[in-house]
Each structure stands twice: as structure tokens, then as C-alpha cells.
Amino acid sequence: MSSKQVYILDTTLRDGQQSPGAGMSFEDNLQYAELAHKLRIDILEAGFPSASNTDFAIVNQISKNMAAINSAMRISALCQLREEQVIRTMEALAPSLAIGKARIHIYVPVDPELMPASLGKFAEDKPAIITTTYRLIKMMADAGFEVEFSPEGYSRQRENFDFVTDLIRNAVKAGATTINCPDTIGGASQYQGEEYFVHKMAKHKQIIETEFPDKDIIWSMHCHNDFGTALDNSLYGVFSGVARQIEGCINGVGERAGNVSLEQCIMVIRQFGHGAHLPEKYHTNIDISHLKEISDFIAERMLPRQPHSPVVGKNSASHTSGGHINAILKNPLAYQPFDPRDIGSEITFVFGPLSGSNHAQQIIHKFKYRCDDNEKVAVTQSIKDFYADRRKGVTDEELLQAYKYYRSPIKLEHLTYAKEDGGKTRVTFHGEFFAEKDLVIDYQGRGSALSALNKAVNNHLANTTVVDYNSHSKGSTVDALCISSIIIDVNGNRYNGQAEDEDIEISALKAFIDAVNNAYIETNFRV
Ligand SMILES: CC(=O)SCCNC(=O)CCNC(=O)[C@H](O)C(C)(C)COP(=O)(O)OP(=O)(O)OC[C@H]1O[C@@H](n2cnc3c(N)ncnc32)[C@H](O)[C@@H]1OP(=O)(O)O
């Protein structure tokens, strides 16, 4: 069976920017259009040219840019049922008209509650609304524009069904080729029964098909998400065979709770559009490999995106729980409904308190250190203890630090030193020192506390010598911290250590311990 294309109208630049704080710069609007072109959006609603000179310039420049590359994407712009707006919108879209890719989207309210609020006295004169609709649409169609007509508030038309029929009839007669039926206030649900607007669309569609058998009108969904039903409504319209166009915004931005998320519609059509039970098969022309890119753009330049946003959210392909990661390590798609690489994303992991030993082991192996199966649980527990207060997780590099601490033979808690007359130095060490705990190191002869510690280390790591050492102050005051760097040689191999402390001698001792720990770990646990 052949598959029907569902047209995607992207109104991110128009309806998306109609929410507080969502406005983007002139340049960002133009850049977004480039991304929409790459994504192979069918129709880009680029703005509302009559809103301001800048909005006119944005639409006009996008229209010019897309005409210059002969983009297959239609450029659309919105206007009210007002002649001066129609003229301004036609001017803005002139470059797209020249390549046969210009659409004008014109709207007038039909919701009985919205009509007087929005239109004032004009709302009382329905015949005038109908004749104006016919006249303005004919004007645009005669000028060569593709026309989309929206009876605004369609989903709440109530007793206005016959008025809406008359409006649509006249719009089609005048040359409109797309009839968009918005759930403007976002309150519709298929659980409304006969009042559900998609059932009314089916009736209107049937009337128009009967009256205009030669016209192939595209019926369109435009759903807001006030109750979170925008996706369900949009897809109901398509999968029930009524609609062939979906209007929405990337990341579901838009007025109030937003418009339907285009990425969700696109992926659901891809996933379920060929279901055996569907009367017809459906697909979109979207190049989904650019979905993540365009979504990230909107998240950065327009409005922030929830981490758990479906399809594109940062967490939608990121995992932390041990149970899931264990399975994903064996089968990357074990916990993904689609391959994130298809949309330009990737599966990532964040190690946290709920992660497991297979995950920790994989990170440690990635850095090329040893973590055997019989010790991975103990290693993992020590890493979790090390980061007991990091409930939101740690980076792989931070995990490696905790691993190294676990492997370190010297775990310093506290250290003091004293010098006596006669060349005696005493270092008092608290913590773990190879297999020992809390020791006192006495050293007799020339040299500092560092010599004392070096002597003690040599009992466990033979042939350890300091080959380079320097300390410098971190600031210019007398109480500035001291930073020490040290290089040691162990059996011909060199290892670095760094540390800082208020006391120059202790900073050197700590740097030496750091270097010894590095030497021990690199010697014993490097793969
Ligand atoms: C569902 C939707 O998303 S619809 C899109 C809504 N988008 C926008 O409003 C964004 C851009 N809007 C704007 O910049 C401005 O509102 C403009 C330029 C469109 C209009 O501005 P103004 O005329 O200066 O003021 P205002 O917005 O208050 O408009 C009120 C007038 O529009 C008329 N009007 C409202 N909707 C419509 C309509 N669909 N068709 C015809 N006239 C309309 C009203 O009757 C009213 O007329 P009046 O001034 O004679 O009383």
C-alpha cells in the first residue's frame, strides 16, 4: 500500500515566539530558517509581517534567503482578516512568490466566546466576515499566493458549525487550499465525544469534498498543549484520515503551555505510521538526522528545554541507573524506543549513587586501569562513598579520581613534622601508609621531613628518589598558600605529584605522597 505524506508546518518562528521571553534576535530567526531548510520542513511559518517593521524584515529576509537557494520549503506568514495586513504580508513574501513557494495564512475567530472579545462589533456581522474572507483570500490567490485559512478557535465553535461551514466554503471558493482547524485554547480531547473537533473536521471535510469534488483541500491540525493533549489531538487528526498537515513548534514552544512538539509528531508518525491496523500508511519528508541540532538551537536561543523532554531532551538518551546501564552495555537499544543516533543524538551515562559496578568498571577500563570482576563491587562502593554527597552524579574524570584514591597505598589524614637539634627530624603521619596505620618516622642526618618520608616509602616502594622539586607561593602575602610540584624516579620511571598547603614543608610532603601514589597505581593497575 502506498504511503501518504503528512506535511509539517513549522510555526516555531511565529507561534513559538508569541510566548513571553521567547523572542529571538533577527539573526537567530534567519539561522533557524536555515536549520528548518536542512530538516526539510515542508512549510515554514516565518512570522507575522504586520506586527512590526522588524517582523516584516525577518519574514522578508527569510523569504529572500530561501529563494536564493531555491529551497523547496514553502515560506508562510500570518495575518488577520484585514486588507492592510494582507497587502503587507504579500510584500514580505514576494521573493518566495517568485519561485512559487509563498503561502499566506489568514485567520479569523469562530469561537462564540472569542469572537466578540477579539473582533468587537465586527463579530456581530457574520455575513460581513464571510464576504471579507472571500474577498481577501481571492485577492491573495489571484496574486499567485497559496492560501491557508484558519477559523481561529475551531475546537470551541459550538453553535457556530453552520457559520464555520459557510466561512470554509467561501475560503475554498476564493482559492484557499489549506484549511487549518486550530485547538487554539488547547482544551480539546477525544474524550469529549461528538463535540470533539476532529469529528467536526471530518464533517466539514465531507461537506467540502461533496461541494468541490475537483479540489484537493489539505486539512490541518494546529493544537495547543494546555491539557497536554496536543500530540494526541494532532495524531488523532492524521491517523483517523482527516488531516494531512500538522502545525507545531520545535520543542513544543508556543503560547501558554505551547504548541504541539513537532519532533514528537514526526517521530510518532515514523514509529507508528505504518501500523497494520491503520486504514492508510503515513510518513513525513523530514530528515530526522537534524532534529537534535534544531532542538538544541531552540533550547539555547529561544526557551530552555526540560531535560526529560521526549525525543530530544538531554536525559532522553542518558542513563544513570545501574539496572538499565547494565543492560545497555550489552545492548545499546535495550532501554531506547528508537536509536538516538537517528536524530543526531547519542546514548550517554552519568555515574551516580544509583549506578552499578558494570558501569564503573566500563569507565575505569575506558581510562585503561584495572578493575577485575571480583573487585568491581568493592571498587564501586568506595567510589560511591567518596562522593557520598554528590547525589546528582559525577563525571567520568571525577570517578577516576575516586578510583585512584581507592588504589592509593598512602591515604593521608593528618601530618606534622618537627626538627630537633642534632639533625633529628620526626614526621608524625595519621592515616594509611601501605599496610600500616598511623606511624612516626624518625630521621637522623642532613635533609628535611621530605627525606624522612622518602626513607619510609623506600621500605615499600624500593628505589624511590626525588629528582626534581619546587615550591612557590600562590599569592604575594605572608599567609599565601604554597604550591609544590615534585618528580620522583622509581626504578627508572618518572612520576609527578602536586599539592598545596599553608606550610611549605607539608605541601612538599603531600606532593611527594601524590607522586608515590601515582607511581604505585601506574605500576600496579595500568592495563
Ligand atoms: C491564535 C493566534 O495565534 S492568532 C495570532 C496572534 N498573533 C499576534 O497577535 C501577534 C502579532 N500581533 C500584533 O503585532 C498586533 O496585535 C497587530 C499588529 C496584529 C494588531 O495590532 P493593533 O491593531 O494595533 O492592535 P490589537 O492587537 O489590539 O488589534 C485589535 C484589532 O484587531 C482586530 N482583530 C483581531 N483579530 C482579528 C482578525 N483575526 N481579523 C481581523 N481583525 C482582527 C480587532 O477587531 C481590533 O480592531 P479595532 O482596533 O478596530 O478594535
The ligand as a Gaussian input file, in Angstrom:
#p B3LYP/6-31G(d) Opt

LIG

0 1
 C       -4.201000      32.152000      17.643000
 C       -3.141000      33.027000      17.233000
 O       -2.021000      32.782000      17.471000
 S       -3.555000      34.397000      16.431000
 C       -2.073000      35.308000      16.221000
 C       -1.945000      36.366000      17.180000
 N       -0.665000      36.967000      16.987000
 C       -0.425000      38.206000      17.256000
 O       -1.278000      38.943000      17.691000
 C        0.988000      38.686000      17.087000
 C        1.136000      39.972000      16.304000
 N        0.179000      40.954000      16.647000
 C        0.430000      42.289000      16.619000
 O        1.536000      42.739000      16.442000
 C       -0.724000      43.192000      16.746000
 O       -1.677000      42.626000      17.591000
 C       -1.342000      43.515000      15.360000
 C       -0.331000      44.315000      14.562000
 C       -1.711000      42.256000      14.632000
 C       -2.623000      44.302000      15.515000
 O       -2.336000      45.428000      16.235000
 P       -3.422000      46.570000      16.552000
 O       -4.469000      46.623000      15.528000
 O       -2.604000      47.779000      16.715000
 O       -3.991000      46.260000      17.957000
 P       -4.681000      44.966000      18.569000
 O       -3.754000      43.829000      18.610000
 O       -5.214000      45.346000      19.861000
 O       -5.797000      44.626000      17.494000
 C       -7.110000      44.871000      17.695000
 C       -7.841000      44.980000      16.405000
 O       -7.634000      43.797000      15.612000
 C       -8.917000      43.293000      15.202000
 N       -8.758000      41.874000      15.006000
 C       -8.351000      40.965000      15.900000
 N       -8.302000      39.772000      15.320000
 C       -8.657000      39.934000      14.053000
 C       -8.779000      39.050000      12.968000
 N       -8.451000      37.771000      13.059000
 N       -9.193000      39.555000      11.786000
 C       -9.482000      40.849000      11.657000
 N       -9.380000      41.744000      12.652000
 C       -8.956000      41.273000      13.834000
 C       -9.819000      43.682000      16.317000
 O      -11.158000      43.744000      15.894000
 C       -9.311000      45.053000      16.717000
 O       -9.853000      46.020000      15.888000
 P      -10.122000      47.518000      16.399000
 O       -8.772000      48.120000      16.696000
 O      -10.807000      48.158000      15.254000
 O      -10.942000      47.413000      17.617000

